[in-house]
C-alpha cells in the first residue's frame, strides 16, 4: 500500500548543471540549476528553469544564449557554491578559481575545467509560475578529449556527472552500468503470448 | 583544449521515467521516456517530451493527465521493454506482469511495483519540433513506505532510480553520496577576498 506524500517535487534523478552567461557588463557568471533536461530531439533542445530573481535570468533574456556546463564530481564543492552565492554580489568564477572561455558560437562563456559544455541559443522563453523555462537550441557541445570513447562520444563514467536529490537536497555520483538500452528489454518482450 | 562534437543531445544525467496513461478504451498504457524533468517549483511541475507518433502522446492529449513512475534498478529490463514496444500493438503492462493502479486524483494509472509514482494533471502542451512537451502539475506523489526516511521523504538510495545515458544509450544506477547541497559549497565561498 503506497503512502501519499503530497503535491511536492520529489522525482529522481535531477541534474546538477552549471549555467554560464554574460551579465550586462559582459562579465561571465555561473549558477547551478537542477530544474533542467532535454525537451526536444529535432531541433536538439535542452532547457533550464530559473526564478526571475536570479542574476542569470536577466542575463539570458538580454543575450538570448547560455551554456550548460556539466561538472564532474571532483567539482561538487564549486557546483554547490555556484548555487549558494549570487553573481549580483560576487564574481563567482574568480572566487572559485575556475576559467571562463568565450563560446565561439553563442554569446555566453563556458567553464573550461568541466568536461562537457553545451552551447545553447534561446529558442523559447516560457513562463510557468515561479520559474521561467529557457529552451535552448544546442548549437555545439565541447568535450574534454579524455572523456571521449572510440566512437567519439562522451562516456558517462568518464564525465562522472553529479546527480541532485530533491527533497533531501544531497548530491550523488553515478553508479554502475545496468545494461544497454533498446536491448535488455527484449527479454521481457519474449514473455508475450 | 576542448573538442567540438557537434549539435547533438549529449547531456548527463537524464532520467528513466515510465509514463502511465489510459488509452481511448480506458486500457492502461506505459512508455519509457528520458526527455523529462522538473520545470517549475510553484506550481510544482514536471514534464515529459514525447514524439507525436507515440501512443502515449494521444492518450495524454485526450485525458489531460499522466503519471511518472520511477522504476528502481531492479526493474531495468521492464523499463527498457516499455521503451521498445508500443501500446498500439501490445498490452505492455500485462506482458510485463506489472500492476496498474488507478490514481484517485488524476485520470491515469500508476505502476504499483515502482517505488515512486507522481500523479500529474496537464497544465501546458508545448510544441517544440519533433517532440511535444507536456507540462504536468504534480497533484500528489505516492511512495512505497520502505523508501521513506524519518522525515517522511523518499531517499534516493532506497528508490535506486535508473539514469539514462544519451549517446551511448546505456542505463546506470546511483552512486555514492557526495555531500549536502547548499552546504558543502560554503568552503569555496570562504576563498572570497
Interface residues (C-beta under 8 A of the other chain):
Chain A: X1 X2 X3 X4 X5 X6 X7 X8 X9 X10 X11 X12 X13 X14 X15 X17 X34 X35 X36 X37 X38 X39 X40 X41 X42 X43 X44 X45 X46 X47 X49 X51 X68 X70 X73 X76 X77 X78 X79 X80 X81 X82 X83 X84 X85 X90 X95 X96 X97 X101 X112 X116 X117 X118 X123 X124 X126 X128 X129 X130 X131 X133 X135 X137 X138 X139 X140 X141 X142 X143 X144 X145 X148 X149 X151 X152 X153 X154 X155 X156 X157 X159 X161 X162 X163 X164 X165 X166 X167 X168 X169 X170 X171 X172 X173 X174 X175 X176 X177 X178 X179 X180 X181 X182 X183 X184 X185 X186 X187 X188 X189 X191 X192 X193
Chain B: X1 X2 X3 X4 X5 X6 X7 X8 X9 X10 X11 X12 X13 X14 X15 X17 X34 X35 X36 X37 X38 X39 X40 X41 X42 X43 X44 X45 X46 X47 X49 X51 X68 X70 X73 X76 X77 X78 X79 X80 X81 X82 X83 X84 X85 X90 X95 X96 X97 X101 X112 X116 X117 X118 X123 X124 X126 X128 X129 X130 X131 X133 X135 X137 X138 X139 X140 X141 X142 X143 X144 X145 X148 X149 X151 X152 X153 X154 X155 X156 X157 X159 X161 X162 X163 X164 X165 X166 X167 X168 X169 X170 X171 X172 X173 X174 X175 X176 X177 X178 X179 X180 X181 X182 X183 X184 X185 X186 X187 X188 X189 X191 X192 X193
